[in-house]
Amino acid sequence: MDKRIPQNKKSKKIIKGDKMERTLILIKHDGVQRGLVGEIIKRFEQKGLKIAGMKMIQATEEMTKKHYVITPEWTKKLGDNTRKSAEKKGKKVTETDEEIAKRIHSWNSEYLMEGPLIAIVFEGYHAIEIGRKSIGSTEARKADIGTIRGDYSVDSYEIAEDKKRSVRNLIHGSEDSIQADNEINLWFTKKELYDYKKKDWEIIFK
């Protein structure tokens, strides 16, 4: 019988032990509009992950601010990447790293709020790594064929910059265990997460 998680000691052991992980996947509004929800879920399920929680939700500005956290590392990375891209075009960037980060953060938030999205918690062995590999590179144009972004999107930083918006790449996935924990707690309550046995695991991981 399926059980809702109150995160008891037993469920924590199941989640964290022996490379068992949970990751947050967001199918953004363009993925919903294009009818790709089923295809995206199918890829994760066929890989051997199970759904621990899923819902359609409209993101609020408060949620996006907590989801996209501006850190010094992220700010510097954006600044460096923006300047390198501009140099290739023979342009000069006059913005500071902080101004660039604020602008990109605003675009990312707008993208996440433009319509209802599907939030899913997938659970399984190496779920975070599998999730990132399945999704592909952040810039869809550079994502490998066979990944979700590589197969269903061709957007690029160059197009996004020209149109003054975030890169439209269909999907988000947690990058590491700390981010996964924070994002799952942001998008789901404990009562919305489920702990149950997935029968095919007995075959796959026998």
C-alpha positions in Angstrom: 0.0 0.0 0.0 1.4 3.4 -0.9 2.3 5.7 1.9 2.6 9.4 2.1 6.0 10.6 3.3 6.2 12.1 6.5 10.0 11.9 6.2 10.6 9.2 8.8 13.9 7.6 9.6 13.1 4.6 7.3 12.3 6.7 4.3 15.5 8.8 4.7 17.6 5.7 4.8 15.9 4.5 1.6 16.5 7.9 -0.2 20.1 8.5 0.8 21.5 5.1 1.1 23.5 3.3 -1.6 23.3 6.2 -4.1 19.5 6.4 -4.0 18.6 10.0 -4.7 15.8 12.4 -5.4 15.9 15.2 -8.0 13.6 17.9 -9.0 12.5 18.2 -12.7 10.5 21.1 -13.9 8.9 20.9 -17.4 8.6 24.6 -18.2 5.6 26.2 -19.9 6.9 25.8 -23.4 7.3 22.1 -22.8 3.7 22.0 -21.6 2.4 24.0 -24.5 4.2 21.8 -27.1 2.7 18.6 -25.7 6.1 17.2 -24.6 5.1 16.3 -21.0 4.4 12.6 -21.7 7.6 12.2 -23.8 9.8 13.8 -21.1 8.3 11.7 -18.3 8.7 8.6 -20.4 12.4 9.1 -20.8 13.0 9.3 -17.0 10.7 6.3 -16.3 12.4 4.2 -19.0 15.7 5.0 -17.5 14.5 3.3 -14.3 13.5 6.3 -12.1 10.2 6.5 -10.3 7.9 9.4 -9.7 7.8 10.3 -6.0 5.7 13.4 -6.5 4.1 15.3 -9.4 1.8 18.3 -10.0 1.0 21.2 -12.3 1.7 24.6 -10.7 1.9 28.2 -11.6 5.1 29.7 -10.2 5.0 32.9 -8.3 7.6 35.7 -8.2 8.5 34.7 -4.6 9.1 31.1 -5.7 11.3 32.0 -8.6 13.5 34.2 -6.4 14.1 31.3 -4.1 14.6 28.9 -7.0 17.1 31.1 -8.9 19.5 32.2 -6.2 22.1 34.8 -7.2 25.5 33.7 -5.8 28.9 35.2 -6.3 30.0 32.2 -8.3 27.0 32.3 -10.6 27.4 36.1 -11.0 31.1 35.8 -12.0 30.3 32.9 -14.4 27.6 34.9 -16.1 29.8 37.9 -16.4 32.7 36.0 -17.9 30.4 34.1 -20.4 28.7 37.3 -21.5 32.0 39.1 -22.1 33.4 36.2 -24.1 30.3 36.0 -26.2 30.4 39.8 -26.9 34.1 39.7 -27.8 33.4 37.1 -30.5 30.9 39.6 -32.0 33.3 42.5 -31.7 31.1 44.1 -29.1 32.0 45.5 -25.6 30.0 44.9 -22.5 29.6 47.9 -20.3 27.5 46.2 -17.6 29.0 45.0 -14.3 28.8 41.3 -13.4 26.1 42.2 -10.9 24.0 44.0 -13.5 24.3 41.1 -15.9 23.3 38.6 -13.1 20.3 40.8 -12.2 19.2 41.0 -15.8 19.5 37.2 -16.4 17.8 36.4 -13.1 14.9 38.6 -14.1 14.6 36.9 -17.5 14.8 33.4 -15.9 12.1 34.3 -13.5 9.8 35.6 -16.2 10.3 32.4 -18.2 9.4 30.3 -15.3 6.3 32.3 -14.6 4.9 32.6 -18.1 2.4 29.8 -17.6 1.7 26.6 -15.6 4.5 24.1 -15.5 4.9 20.5 -14.4 7.0 19.9 -11.2 8.2 16.3 -10.7 10.3 14.6 -8.1 12.1 11.6 -9.5 13.7 9.0 -7.3 16.3 6.3 -8.1 19.9 5.3 -8.1 22.1 8.3 -9.3 18.9 10.2 -10.1 20.6 13.6 -10.1 23.3 12.6 -12.5 20.9 10.7 -14.7 18.6 13.7 -14.8 21.3 16.1 -15.9 22.6 13.8 -18.6 19.1 13.2 -19.9 18.3 16.9 -20.0 21.4 18.0 -21.9 23.4 21.3 -22.1 21.7 24.5 -20.8 22.1 26.1 -24.2 19.8 23.9 -26.3 21.8 24.5 -29.5 24.8 22.8 -28.0 22.9 20.0 -26.3 23.7 16.5 -27.7 21.2 14.7 -29.9 19.5 12.1 -27.7 19.0 14.5 -24.8 15.7 16.2 -24.2 17.0 19.7 -25.1 19.1 18.4 -28.0 16.1 16.6 -29.5 13.3 19.2 -28.9 14.9 22.7 -28.8 17.4 24.7 -30.9 17.4 28.0 -28.9 20.7 29.7 -28.1 22.2 32.3 -25.9 22.7 34.5 -29.0 19.0 34.4 -29.9 18.0 34.9 -26.3 20.2 37.9 -25.9 18.9 39.5 -29.1 15.3 39.0 -28.0 16.2 40.0 -24.4 14.8 36.9 -22.7 16.0 33.6 -21.1 17.1 30.7 -23.3 14.0 28.6 -23.9 15.2 25.1 -23.1 12.0 23.3 -22.0 13.2 21.8 -18.7 15.1 22.2 -15.4 16.9 19.6 -13.4 18.7 19.8 -10.0 22.5 20.0 -10.4 23.6 18.4 -7.1 22.3 16.9 -3.9 22.2 20.2 -2.0 20.3 22.0 -4.8 17.9 19.0 -5.1 17.0 19.1 -1.4 16.4 22.9 -1.5 14.4 22.8 -4.7 12.2 19.8 -3.6 11.4 21.5 -0.3 10.6 24.7 -2.3 8.2 23.1 -4.8 6.7 20.3 -2.7 5.4 19.8 0.8 6.2 16.5 2.6 2.6 15.4 2.2 2.9 15.7 -1.6 5.8 13.1 -1.7 5.2 9.4 -1.8 7.3 6.4 -0.7 6.4 3.1 -2.4 8.1 0.0 -3.9 8.8 0.0 -7.6 8.5 -3.6 -8.7 10.8 -3.4 -11.7 13.7 -2.4 -9.4 13.7 -6.0 -8.1 14.6 -7.0 -11.7 16.9 -4.2 -12.7 19.0 -4.1 -9.5 18.8 -7.8 -8.5 
